[in-house]
Amino acid sequence: MTTTQQITFPVYGMNCASCASKLSAAFNTLDGIEANVNITLEKASLDVNKSLLNAPLAPQIMTILEQKGYQTDHQQVIFEAEWSCSSCVESTVTALKKHPLVVDVKANFATQTVYIETLASFVNDTFISELVDLSPYPLTQKKALNSQQQQLAKQQKEDKKQLHEKLGLAIALLLSLPFWLAMVSMLFNDAPLLSPWLEFALATPLQFIVGARFYKGAWRSIKGRSANMDVLVVLGTSAAYFFSLYMILTGHAGHLYFESSSLVIVLIRLGKFLEFQAKQASSKAVSALSKLQAVDALVKKGKEFKRVLIDQVQVNDLIQIAAGDKVPVDGIILEGSSYIDESLLTGESKPILKQVKDTAFAGTINGDGVLLMKSTAVKEQTKLYQIIQLVESAQMSKAPILQLVDRISAIFVPIVLAIALVTFSAWWLYNGDFEQALIHSVAVLVIACPCALGLATPTAMVVGTGLAAQKGILIKDINTLQLAHKLTHIAFDKTGTLTKGQVSLNNITAFDKDFLPLLLGLQQASKHPIAKAVSAHCQTLNVQAMDVSDISSIHGEGIQGHFNNQVVIAGNAKILARFDIDLIQQLAIHGVKPDSTDNIIYVCYQQYLIGYFTIEDQVRAESQQAISDLHELGLATTLISGDKENVVQSMSKKLGIKSYFAEQTPEQKLQQLSTLQQQSLVAMVGDGVNDAPALAKADVSIAMGGGSDVAKQTASMTLMRDDPRLIAVAIKISRSTWSTIRQNLFWAFIFNSLAIPAAAFGYLNPTLAAIAMTASSLTVLSNSLLLKRIKIDIDK
């Protein structure tokens, strides 16, 4: 890195030259910075003297921009890492945060991935190279878009790594076979089966070829000024190996420990291989979503359709989708109709009929029709890609429990080294036997491998978020997954959440055969939700509309028109009064008592009442079961709605919700939620813009997949299909994940608490210690993968 560097980035939101001048002055307060902000270009240029910087620059830039109310372009750079334990992760994050142009770093041991947050204009080949050089462990940049070539390269890399792991393990097992046979032989015969020099010949490639990865890992850890699991393995096995070599070279008789050093490496290598297999299994949710992406698309070029790679598809391209093909990008259907299978994307098993003007999403599968579609979102803008990013982001974020484990792991290795040193010293002082003291200290180093501790939380979290994604639940951060298991109260919005947000006609009463034909004729030109409901109802009955003319609406009252030069009106009591129609008298003529309910629509023709109906928001078929499921889980429920008192009260009674608040503004919803939070941990479920403040305030916020973009962006959890029963599913997944984490941590802590003293007091030799250590890691991994088998399906 050079001493001086010029960096440039866009600044949005400046309105005048004074804004640029003040922002430039703010940047110049930073040590080592000479700034120039150009209002015309909307850019800031900083001359950076890196030797004078007293803190990373990018976070300081972001702080100043936020304080001044300006924005710039952010970018995420993703790397694949090569780690052997959680302390490797910690040292990598610490090293990368030292780069002056890095805003934030997130990493996860289970997925072997690093997220670098920075400004978009900072990202170039030099920046990437500097990050790779800065990391104490190998990093490989991961491309954001999974194109055909990238998918192929990724698969080839995974296959190569899989082959390398299998080959290394096979060689290790083959070379260690004589040691295993010798150990079995010693049960029946005291005479050694192998000569000392044969043991040396077998142990040397195991120590320095098969075990090379541990030496590399230990060296990187030491360079990063930390001590990880590899340091323990290298110290323990090297001590046993070189002590045995010393015994041979000096001609001293006694037991050699080549088999201990060799079998420790083999068993840990076996554990690493099984960990690799388990990690592959735990990240299948993202892999499955990535494979949904189509490879190419049939795009109209001139007068012909030509097949092009998916990366070359642009917005507003005309795309033809044949029967059975994957939908390549998001778009609007212009011609044709077909049933599309969206199950892998939304969790909905039933194919959905898509017609002209409907939206089709990338990765879904076209049924039996041919469609012509205009693309509206491509590449990173597609819903599929955003889902992948959400799942990966959730797996990258760290819950407080995970941060605690990382801190424990960071201090664990130095403590173990100290215990091993005390063990060696105590045994040597106790009986003067250097060999015995060395073996016991080596056993401590081997048994204390913190793999189980490091894997306990992230593997369960990855499996949990992946399982949620497969069920149609997107969890934006791991903290949400952790909090959801402690929820005691669920607050619901009504419209669009527990209801479909679509008006339906109910309690229809007709006093004239022309009631529905006249009503349909009056409403057919309107786009009002009531008009749509009337049209849908009449369509099911094959009602033909009468030719109503001169149609006009009266805001807040209803609609009017003319048929055969006579007035036709539909609306509430106010519009009837406007036309001097006595509602009470008209109802009395038909023997009907007046009703104060304000959701009744009256229809009159020639000054006479010819019928009426009530309008209601259609309750989702799943809502009642959703509330029942939550009550069975021991959660309280509350309905908070902006609708009228009688409507909300009726809805609450129908669904079994005991507590409700009606006619609530967004501010009042926020206040009610705050009141609930004084006694409970509360989740808010909503779908509209007016729910956004309450969603932001809630401990856990849940948005319906069909809701507004604002609600989905605010919420920490999104239901990919509009099925409120998924809320209970999400809570069950959270509870199961948390239970698994507690089990994992219990076994990891108990194992180390019992095993380290046992090794220190001489009850475990290095070989048995390696077996026990590997078994503990596999126990944690297997327990995490059992999450995938929990029964949490809901009836379709």
C-alpha positions in Angstrom: 0.0 0.0 0.0 1.3 3.4 -0.9 1.6 6.2 1.7 -0.7 8.7 -0.1 -3.8 7.7 -2.0 -6.7 9.6 -3.6 -10.2 8.2 -3.1 -13.4 9.5 -4.7 -17.0 8.7 -3.9 -20.4 10.1 -4.8 -22.4 12.2 -2.3 -26.1 12.5 -2.6 -28.4 15.1 -1.1 -26.4 18.3 -1.4 -28.5 21.3 -2.5 -26.0 24.2 -2.7 -22.4 25.2 -2.8 -22.6 25.8 1.0 -23.5 22.2 1.5 -20.3 21.1 -0.3 -18.2 23.6 1.5 -19.4 22.5 5.0 -19.0 18.8 4.1 -15.5 19.4 2.8 -14.6 21.2 6.1 -16.0 18.2 8.1 -13.8 15.8 6.1 -10.8 18.0 6.7 -11.1 17.6 10.4 -10.0 14.0 10.0 -6.3 13.4 10.5 -4.4 12.8 7.3 -7.2 14.0 5.0 -7.3 16.8 2.5 -10.9 17.0 1.1 -12.6 18.6 -1.9 -16.4 18.2 -2.4 -17.8 19.2 -5.8 -21.5 20.1 -5.8 -21.8 19.9 -9.6 -20.4 16.4 -9.9 -21.9 15.4 -6.5 -18.6 13.8 -5.6 -16.1 14.0 -2.8 -12.4 13.6 -3.4 -10.1 12.9 -0.5 -6.3 12.9 -0.5 -5.3 10.4 2.2 -2.0 10.3 3.9 -2.2 6.8 5.4 0.7 7.3 7.8 -1.3 10.0 9.6 -4.6 8.1 9.9 -5.4 7.4 13.6 -8.4 5.2 12.8 -10.0 3.3 9.8 -11.2 6.0 7.4 -14.4 4.5 6.0 -16.3 4.4 9.3 -15.4 8.0 9.9 -16.6 9.0 6.4 -19.9 7.2 7.0 -20.3 8.9 10.4 -19.8 12.4 8.9 -22.2 11.7 6.0 -24.9 10.4 8.4 -24.4 13.4 10.7 -24.8 15.8 7.8 -27.8 14.0 6.3 -26.1 12.9 3.0 -25.8 9.5 1.4 -23.4 7.5 -0.8 -23.3 4.1 -2.5 -22.6 1.1 -0.3 -21.3 -2.3 -1.5 -20.7 -5.7 0.0 -17.7 -7.7 -1.0 -18.0 -11.4 -0.2 -15.0 -13.8 0.4 -14.8 -17.5 0.9 -12.3 -18.3 3.7 -10.3 -21.3 4.8 -10.6 -21.7 8.6 -10.1 -24.6 10.9 -11.7 -23.1 14.1 -13.7 -20.2 15.5 -10.6 -18.4 16.7 -9.4 -18.2 13.1 -12.5 -16.3 12.3 -11.9 -13.8 15.1 -8.4 -13.1 14.0 -9.5 -12.7 10.4 -12.2 -10.2 11.3 -9.8 -8.3 13.6 -7.2 -8.1 10.7 -9.7 -7.0 8.1 -11.2 -4.2 10.2 -7.7 -2.6 10.3 -8.1 -1.7 6.6 -8.8 2.0 6.4 -11.5 1.6 3.7 -13.5 -1.1 5.5 -16.7 0.0 7.2 -17.6 -3.4 8.8 -16.8 -7.1 8.7 -19.1 -10.0 9.4 -17.9 -13.6 9.2 -19.3 -17.1 10.0 -17.2 -20.2 10.7 -20.0 -22.6 9.6 -20.4 -21.2 6.1 -16.7 -20.2 5.7 -17.7 -16.8 4.4 -16.7 -13.2 5.1 -18.9 -10.1 4.3 -17.0 -6.8 3.9 -19.0 -3.6 4.1 -17.5 -0.6 2.2 -18.3 2.2 -0.2 -19.0 1.1 -3.7 -16.3 3.4 -5.2 -13.6 1.9 -3.0 -14.0 -1.6 -4.6 -11.3 -2.3 -7.2 -8.6 -4.9 -7.8 -6.2 -3.1 -5.4 -8.7 -3.1 -2.6 -9.5 -6.8 -3.0 -5.8 -7.6 -3.2 -5.0 -5.6 0.0 -7.8 -7.4 1.9 -6.5 -10.8 0.8 -2.9 -9.9 1.9 -4.2 -8.5 5.2 -6.0 -11.7 6.2 -4.0 -14.2 8.1 -6.0 -17.0 6.3 -6.6 -17.5 2.6 -9.5 -15.6 1.1 -11.1 -16.0 -2.3 -13.5 -13.4 -3.6 -17.0 -14.7 -4.1 -18.9 -13.2 -7.1 -22.3 -11.8 -6.2 -24.1 -13.2 -9.3 -24.3 -16.9 -10.0 -24.0 -17.0 -13.8 -23.6 -20.2 -15.7 -19.8 -19.9 -15.8 -19.6 -19.0 -12.1 -21.9 -21.8 -11.1 -19.8 -24.2 -13.1 -16.5 -22.9 -11.6 -18.0 -23.0 -8.1 -19.1 -26.6 -8.6 -15.7 -27.6 -10.0 -14.0 -26.0 -7.0 -16.3 -27.8 -4.6 -15.7 -31.1 -6.4 -11.9 -30.6 -6.3 -12.0 -29.8 -2.6 -14.2 -32.8 -2.0 -11.7 -35.0 -3.9 -8.7 -33.5 -2.1 -10.3 -34.2 1.3 -11.1 -37.8 0.4 -7.7 -38.4 -1.1 -5.9 -36.9 2.0 -8.1 -39.0 4.3 -7.5 -42.2 2.3 -3.7 -41.7 2.4 -3.9 -40.9 6.1 -5.9 -44.1 6.9 -3.6 -46.2 4.7 -0.4 -45.0 6.4 -1.9 -45.3 9.9 -3.2 -48.9 9.3 0.0 -50.5 10.7 -0.3 -48.4 13.8 -3.9 -49.6 14.4 -2.8 -53.2 13.8 0.1 -52.7 16.2 -2.2 -51.4 18.9 -4.5 -54.4 18.5 -1.6 -56.7 18.6 -0.3 -55.2 21.9 -3.5 -56.4 23.6 -2.3 -60.0 23.1 1.5 -59.6 22.9 3.9 -57.3 24.7 6.4 -57.4 21.9 6.2 -54.4 19.5 4.8 -55.3 16.1 6.7 -52.5 14.3 10.4 -51.7 14.4 11.3 -48.1 15.6 12.5 -47.1 12.1 9.4 -48.4 10.4 7.3 -46.3 12.8 9.5 -43.3 12.0 9.0 -43.9 8.2 5.2 -44.1 8.6 4.9 -41.3 11.0 6.9 -38.7 9.1 4.6 -38.3 6.0 1.6 -38.4 8.4 3.2 -35.6 10.5 4.4 -33.3 7.8 2.3 -34.1 4.7 -1.1 -35.2 6.0 -0.6 -32.8 8.9 0.7 -29.9 6.8 -2.6 -28.1 7.0 -2.3 -27.9 10.8 1.2 -26.4 10.6 0.0 -23.8 8.0 -3.0 -23.0 10.2 -0.8 -22.6 13.3 1.6 -20.4 11.5 -1.1 -18.1 10.2 -2.6 -17.9 13.7 0.7 -17.0 15.2 1.3 -14.4 12.5 -2.2 -13.0 13.4 -1.0 -12.8 17.1 -3.5 -15.4 18.3 -3.5 -19.1 19.1 -6.1 -21.4 17.6 -6.9 -25.1 17.6 -4.1 -25.8 15.0 -1.6 -24.5 17.5 -2.8 -27.1 20.0 -2.6 -29.9 17.5 0.9 -28.9 16.2 2.4 -28.5 19.7 0.9 -31.8 20.9 1.8 -34.0 17.9 5.2 -32.4 17.3 6.1 -32.9 21.0 5.2 -36.6 20.7 6.9 -37.0 17.3 10.2 -35.3 18.1 10.4 -36.9 21.5 10.2 -40.3 19.8 12.7 -39.3 17.2 15.1 -38.2 20.0 14.7 -41.6 21.7 15.6 -43.4 18.5 18.6 -41.2 17.7 20.0 -41.4 21.2 19.5 -45.2 21.4 17.4 -45.0 24.5 15.0 -47.9 25.1 11.4 -47.1 26.0 8.0 -46.7 24.5 7.9 -44.5 21.4 4.9 -42.3 20.7 5.0 -42.1 16.9 1.6 -43.9 16.9 0.1 -41.3 19.2 1.2 -38.3 17.1 0.2 -40.1 13.9 -3.2 -41.3 15.1 -4.0 -37.9 16.6 -3.5 -36.3 13.1 -5.5 -39.0 11.4 -8.4 -38.8 13.7 -8.5 -35.0 13.5 -8.2 -35.2 9.8 -11.2 -37.6 9.9 -13.0 -35.1 12.0 -12.2 -32.3 9.5 -13.6 -34.4 6.7 -16.8 -35.1 8.5 -17.1 -31.4 9.5 -16.6 -30.5 5.8 -19.4 -32.9 4.8 -21.7 -31.5 7.6 -21.1 -27.9 6.6 -22.0 -28.8 3.0 -25.2 -30.2 4.2 -26.0 -27.3 6.5 -25.8 -24.7 3.7 -28.0 -26.5 1.2 -30.8 -24.0 1.6 -28.7 -21.3 -0.2 -27.4 -23.7 -2.7 -30.9 -25.0 -3.6 -32.1 -21.4 -4.1 -29.0 -20.6 -6.2 -29.7 -23.6 -8.5 -33.2 -22.3 -9.2 -31.7 -19.6 -11.5 -32.2 -20.3 -15.2 -29.0 -20.6 -17.3 -30.3 -18.7 -20.3 -33.4 -17.1 -21.8 -35.2 -16.8 -25.2 -35.1 -13.1 -25.9 -36.6 -11.2 -28.9 -33.8 -9.7 -31.0 -35.3 -7.8 -33.9 -38.0 -10.1 -35.4 -36.6 -13.3 -34.0 -36.2 -14.9 -30.6 -32.6 -15.9 -29.7 -31.3 -17.8 -26.7 -28.9 -15.7 -24.7 -27.1 -16.3 -21.3 -29.0 -15.0 -18.3 -26.3 -12.4 -17.6 -27.2 -10.7 -21.0 -30.9 -10.2 -20.3 -31.8 -6.6 -19.8 -34.8 -4.8 -18.3 -37.7 -4.4 -20.8 -36.5 -7.3 -23.0 -39.3 -9.4 -24.5 -38.8 -13.0 -23.3 -40.6 -16.2 -24.5 -41.1 -18.9 -21.9 -41.9 -22.4 -23.2 -43.9 -25.0 -21.3 -41.7 -26.6 -18.6 -39.0 -23.9 -18.7 -37.8 -21.9 -15.8 -38.8 -18.3 -15.7 -35.4 -16.6 -16.2 -36.0 -13.2 -14.6 -38.8 -11.2 -13.0 -41.3 -9.7 -15.4 -44.9 -8.9 -16.5 -46.8 -11.4 -18.7 -47.9 -9.7 -22.0 -49.4 -12.7 -23.7 -50.7 -16.2 -22.8 -51.7 -17.9 -19.6 -50.2 -20.8 -17.6 -50.0 -22.4 -14.2 -46.6 -21.6 -12.7 -45.0 -23.7 -9.9 -43.7 -21.3 -7.3 -43.2 -23.9 -4.5 -39.5 -23.7 -4.2 -39.6 -19.9 -4.0 -42.6 -19.4 -1.8 -43.4 -22.8 -0.2 -46.8 -22.8 -1.8 -47.4 -26.3 -3.2 -50.3 -25.5 -5.5 -49.4 -24.1 -9.0 -50.7 -20.5 -9.5 -52.6 -19.4 -12.6 -50.7 -16.5 -14.2 -52.4 -14.4 -16.9 -51.8 -11.1 -18.8 -50.5 -8.3 -16.4 -49.6 -10.8 -13.7 -46.0 -11.0 -12.4 -43.8 -14.0 -12.9 -40.6 -14.5 -10.8 -37.2 -15.8 -11.7 -36.6 -19.5 -10.7 -40.2 -20.5 -10.9 -41.3 -23.2 -13.4 -43.8 -22.6 -16.2 -46.5 -25.2 -16.6 -48.3 -26.1 -19.9 -48.7 -22.7 -21.5 -46.4 -20.5 -23.6 -45.9 -17.0 -22.2 -44.5 -13.8 -23.6 -43.0 -11.7 -20.8 -41.4 -8.3 -20.5 -38.6 -8.3 -18.0 -38.8 -5.8 -15.1 -36.0 -7.0 -12.9 -32.8 -8.8 -13.8 -29.6 -10.1 -12.2 -29.3 -8.8 -8.6 -32.7 -7.1 -8.7 -34.8 -10.3 -9.0 -36.8 -11.6 -6.1 -34.9 -14.8 -6.2 -31.5 -13.1 -5.8 -32.8 -10.9 -3.0 -34.0 -14.0 -1.1 -30.6 -15.6 -1.5 -29.0 -12.5 -0.2 -31.4 -12.4 2.8 -30.7 -16.0 3.7 -26.9 -15.6 3.4 -27.0 -12.3 5.3 -29.0 -14.0 8.1 -26.3 -16.8 8.3 -23.5 -14.2 8.4 -25.0 -12.1 11.3 -24.0 -12.9 14.8 -26.5 -13.2 17.7 -25.2 -12.2 21.1 -24.8 -15.9 22.1 -22.5 -16.4 19.1 -20.5 -13.3 19.9 -20.1 -14.7 23.5 -18.8 -18.1 22.2 -16.3 -16.3 19.9 -14.9 -14.4 22.9 -14.7 -17.5 24.9 -12.9 -19.3 22.1 -10.4 -16.5 21.7 -9.2 -16.8 25.3 -9.6 -20.6 25.5 -6.4 -21.6 23.6 -4.0 -19.5 25.8 -5.7 -21.0 28.9 -5.2 -24.5 27.5 -1.6 -23.8 26.7 -1.1 -22.7 30.3 -2.8 -25.9 31.6 -0.6 -28.0 29.4 2.5 -26.3 30.7 1.4 -26.7 34.3 0.6 -30.4 33.6 4.1 -31.0 32.2 5.8 -29.2 35.0 3.7 -30.9 37.8 4.3 -34.4 36.4 8.0 -33.8 35.9 8.4 -32.4 39.4 6.2 -35.2 40.8 8.1 -38.3 39.5 10.9 -36.9 37.4 9.7 -38.8 34.4 10.1 -36.5 31.4 8.4 -39.0 29.1 5.3 -39.3 31.2 5.1 -35.5 31.8 5.3 -34.9 28.0 2.6 -37.5 27.1 0.1 -36.1 29.7 0.7 -32.5 28.5 0.3 -33.6 24.9 -3.0 -35.3 25.8 -4.2 -32.0 27.3 -3.4 -30.1 24.1 -5.2 -32.7 21.9 -8.3 -33.1 24.1 -8.8 -29.3 24.4 -9.5 -28.7 20.7 -12.2 -26.0 20.8 -13.9 -27.2 17.6 -17.1 -28.4 19.4 -17.4 -25.1 21.2 -16.8 -23.1 18.0 -19.3 -25.2 16.0 -22.0 -25.4 18.7 -23.9 -22.1 17.8 -23.1 -21.3 14.1 -24.0 -24.8 12.7 -27.4 -24.8 14.5 -28.1 -21.2 13.4 -27.3 -22.0 9.7 -29.5 -25.1 9.8 -32.3 -23.1 11.5 -32.3 -20.2 9.0 -32.0 -22.6 6.1 -34.9 -24.7 7.4 -37.0 -21.5 7.8 -36.2 -20.5 4.2 -37.3 -23.9 2.9 -40.6 -23.4 4.8 -41.1 -20.0 3.1 -39.9 -17.9 6.0 -37.1 -15.4 5.4 -35.2 -14.4 8.6 -33.0 -11.3 8.0 -30.7 -11.7 10.9 -29.8 -14.3 13.4 -30.7 -12.1 16.4 -34.3 -12.4 15.2 -34.0 -16.2 15.2 -32.6 -16.0 18.7 -35.3 -13.6 20.0 -38.3 -15.5 18.5 -38.1 -18.4 20.9 -38.7 -16.0 23.8 -41.8 -14.3 22.4 -44.8 -14.2 24.7 -47.2 -11.9 22.7 -48.1 -11.5 19.0 -49.8 -8.3 17.8 -51.6 -8.4 14.5 -52.7 -5.8 12.0 -56.1 -6.9 10.4 -56.4 -5.8 6.8 -54.0 -7.7 4.5 -52.6 -9.7 7.4 -55.4 -11.8 9.0 -57.7 -10.8 6.1 -57.0 -10.8 2.3 -57.4 -7.1 2.0 -60.2 -7.7 -0.5 -63.8 -6.7 0.0 -66.5 -9.3 -0.3 -70.3 -9.1 -0.4 -72.3 -10.7 2.4 -75.8 -10.8 3.7 -77.3 -9.9 0.3 -81.0 -9.0 0.5 -82.8 -8.4 -2.8 -86.4 -6.9 -3.1 -86.3 -6.7 -6.9 -85.1 -9.1 -9.6 -83.1 -6.3 -11.2 -81.2 -5.6 -8.0 -77.9 -7.3 -9.1 -78.0 -6.3 -12.8 -78.5 -2.6 -11.9 -75.9 -2.8 -9.2 -73.4 -4.3 -11.6 -74.2 -1.8 -14.3 -73.6 1.0 -11.8 -70.3 -0.3 -10.5 -68.7 -1.9 -13.7 -66.8 1.3 -14.6 -65.4 1.9 -11.1 -62.1 0.7 -9.8 -63.2 1.0 -6.2 -62.7 -2.2 -4.0 -66.5 -2.5 -3.6 -67.0 -2.3 -7.3 -64.4 -5.1 -7.8 -66.2 -7.2 -5.2 -69.6 -6.6 -6.9 -68.1 -7.6 -10.3 -66.5 -10.8 -8.8 -69.8 -11.8 -7.1 -71.9 -11.2 -10.2 -69.5 -13.1 -12.4 -69.9 -16.2 -10.3 -73.7 -16.0 -10.8 -73.4 -15.1 -14.5 -75.3 -11.8 -13.9 -75.5 -9.5 -16.9 -75.1 -5.8 -16.3 -77.8 -3.4 -17.3 -76.8 -0.3 -19.3 -76.5 2.4 -16.6 -75.3 5.8 -17.8 -74.1 9.1 -16.5 -72.3 7.4 -13.6 -70.6 9.5 -11.0 -69.3 9.0 -7.5 -69.9 11.0 -4.3 -66.8 10.7 -2.1 -67.6 9.1 1.3 -71.2 8.4 0.3 -71.6 6.2 -2.8 -72.2 6.2 -6.5 -75.1 7.3 -8.8 -76.2 6.9 -12.4 -79.2 6.6 -14.7 -81.2 3.8 -16.2 -84.2 4.5 -18.4 -83.9 8.1 -17.4 -84.4 7.2 -13.7 -81.8 7.6 -10.9 -80.0 4.5 -9.6 -77.9 5.0 -6.4 -75.8 2.7 -4.2 -74.2 3.7 -1.0 -74.6 4.5 2.7 -77.5 6.3 4.5 -75.9 9.7 3.6 -76.4 9.3 -0.1 -80.0 8.2 0.4 -80.7 11.3 2.4 -79.1 13.4 -0.3 -81.8 12.1 -2.7 -84.6 12.6 -0.1 -85.1 8.8 0.4 -86.4 7.9 3.9 -84.4 4.9 4.7 -86.4 3.9 7.8 -89.6 4.1 5.9 -88.2 2.1 3.0 -87.0 -0.6 5.4 -90.3 -0.7 7.2 -92.1 -1.4 3.9 -90.1 -4.6 3.7 -90.5 -5.4 7.4 -86.8 -4.8 8.1 -85.5 -3.1 11.2 -82.9 -0.3 10.8 -79.3 -1.4 11.5 -76.7 1.1 12.8 -73.9 -0.9 11.2 -72.0 1.5 8.9 -70.8 -1.2 6.4 -74.2 -1.7 4.7 -74.6 -0.6 1.1 -78.2 0.3 0.0 -79.3 0.2 -3.6 -82.3 2.3 -4.8 -84.0 2.8 -8.1 -86.8 5.2 -8.8 -86.6 6.4 -5.2 -87.3 2.9 -3.9 -85.0 0.5 -2.0 -84.5 -2.6 -4.2 -81.9 -4.3 -2.0 -78.9 -4.1 0.3 -75.8 -6.0 1.3 -72.9 -5.7 3.8 -69.3 -5.4 2.8 -66.6 -7.3 4.7 -62.9 -7.9 4.3 -62.4 -11.5 3.5 -60.8 -13.4 6.3 -57.9 -15.6 5.3 -58.9 -19.3 5.5 -55.7 -19.9 7.5 -56.2 -17.1 10.1 -58.3 -19.0 12.6 -55.9 -21.9 12.6 -52.9 -19.5 12.9 -54.3 -18.0 16.1 -55.2 -21.4 17.5 -51.6 -22.6 16.8 -50.1 -19.6 18.6 -52.4 -20.1 21.6 -51.3 -23.8 21.8 -47.7 -22.5 21.9 -48.6 -20.4 25.0 -48.6 -17.0 23.3 -51.1 -14.2 23.8 -52.6 -12.5 20.8 -53.8 -8.9 20.2 -55.5 -7.3 17.2 -54.5 -3.7 16.5 -56.4 -2.2 13.5 -57.4 1.1 12.0 -60.8 -0.3 11.1 -64.1 0.5 12.8 -64.9 -0.8 16.4 -67.7 -3.2 15.4 -65.6 -4.7 12.5 -62.5 -5.3 14.7 -64.6 -6.6 17.6 -66.4 -9.1 15.2 -63.1 -10.2 13.7 -61.5 -10.7 17.1 -64.5 -12.8 18.3 -64.5 -14.9 15.1 -60.8 -15.7 15.3 -60.6 -16.2 19.1 -58.4 -13.1 19.8 -59.4 -11.8 23.3 -57.6 -8.4 23.1 -58.1 -5.8 20.4 -57.7 -2.1 19.7 -59.8 -0.5 16.9 -59.6 2.8 14.9 -55.9 3.1 15.6 -53.7 5.5 13.7 -50.0 4.5 13.0 -49.0 6.6 16.0 -51.6 4.9 18.2 -50.5 1.5 17.0 -47.0 2.3 18.0 -48.3 3.4 21.4 -50.3 0.3 22.0 -47.3 -1.8 21.0 -45.1 0.1 23.5 -47.6 -0.6 26.2 -47.6 -4.3 25.5 -43.8 -4.4 25.5 -43.7 -3.2 29.1 -45.0 -6.6 30.2 -44.1 -8.9 27.3 -41.6 -9.7 24.5 -43.8 -8.7 21.5 -43.8 -9.6 17.8 -45.8 -7.3 15.4 -47.3 -8.8 12.2 -48.3 -6.4 9.4 -48.3 -5.7 5.7 -49.0 -2.1 5.1 -47.1 1.2 5.1 -49.1 2.2 8.2 -47.7 -0.8 10.0 -44.0 0.2 9.4 -43.6 2.3 12.7 -45.0 -0.6 14.8 -42.9 -3.1 12.9 -39.8 -1.1 13.6 -40.7 -0.8 17.3 -41.5 -4.5 17.9 -39.0 -6.9 19.4 -39.6 -9.2 16.4 -41.3 -7.8 13.3 -43.0 -10.0 10.7 -44.2 -8.9 7.3 -46.6 -10.7 5.0 -45.0 -11.5 1.6 -47.7 -9.8 -0.3 -47.5 -6.6 1.7 -45.9 -3.3 0.9 -42.2 -2.9 0.2 -41.9 -0.6 3.2 -43.3 -3.2 5.6 -41.0 -5.9 4.2 -38.0 -3.7 4.4 -38.8 -2.7 8.0 -39.6 -6.2 9.2 -36.9 -8.6 10.4 -38.9 -11.6 9.2 -40.9 -12.0 6.0 -43.5 -14.7 5.2 -43.0 -15.6 1.6 -46.6 -16.7 1.2 -49.5 -14.9 2.8 -50.2 -17.6 5.4 -50.2 -16.5 9.0 -49.8 -20.1 10.1 -46.1 -19.7 9.2 -45.7 -17.4 12.3 -46.2 -20.5 14.6 -43.8 -22.4 12.3 -41.1 -19.7 12.7 -41.5 -19.7 16.5 -41.2 -23.5 16.5 -38.1 -23.4 14.4 -36.6 -20.7 16.7 -37.4 -22.8 19.8 -35.9 -25.9 18.3 -32.8 -24.0 17.1 -32.3 -22.5 20.6 -32.8 -25.9 22.3 -30.2 -27.4 19.9 -27.8 -24.5 20.7 -28.2 -25.1 24.4 -27.6 -28.8 24.0 -24.5 -28.2 21.8 -23.0 -25.7 24.3 -23.8 -28.0 27.2 -22.0 -31.0 25.6 -19.1 -28.8 24.4 -18.5 -27.2 27.8 -19.1 -30.4 29.8 -16.7 -32.3 27.5 -13.9 -29.8 27.9 -14.6 -29.4 31.7 -14.3 -33.1 32.2 -11.8 -34.1 29.6 -9.0 -31.6 30.3 -8.7 -32.6 34.0 -8.8 -36.2 33.0 -6.0 -35.8 30.5 -4.0 -33.6 33.0 -4.3 -36.3 35.7 -3.1 -39.0 33.3 -6.4 -40.8 32.6 -6.3 -40.2 28.8 -3.4 -40.8 26.5 -3.0 -38.7 23.3 -4.7 -41.3 21.0 -7.7 -41.6 23.2 -7.8 -37.9 23.5 -8.0 -37.5 19.8 -10.8 -40.0 19.5 -12.8 -38.2 22.2 -12.1 -34.8 20.7 -13.4 -35.9 17.2 -16.4 -37.5 18.8 -17.4 -34.3 20.6 -17.2 -32.3 17.4 -19.2 -34.8 15.5 -21.8 -35.0 18.3 -22.4 -31.2 18.0 -22.6 -31.3 14.2 -24.9 -34.3 14.1 -27.2 -32.7 16.7 -27.4 -29.5 14.6 -28.3 -31.4 11.5 -31.1 -33.2 13.4 -32.9 -29.9 13.3 -33.9 -30.7 9.7 -36.0 -33.6 10.9 -38.3 -31.7 13.3 -42.0 -31.9 12.4 -43.2 -28.4 11.8 -45.3 -28.8 8.6 -48.7 -27.1 8.4 -51.7 -28.4 6.5 -52.1 -26.9 3.1 
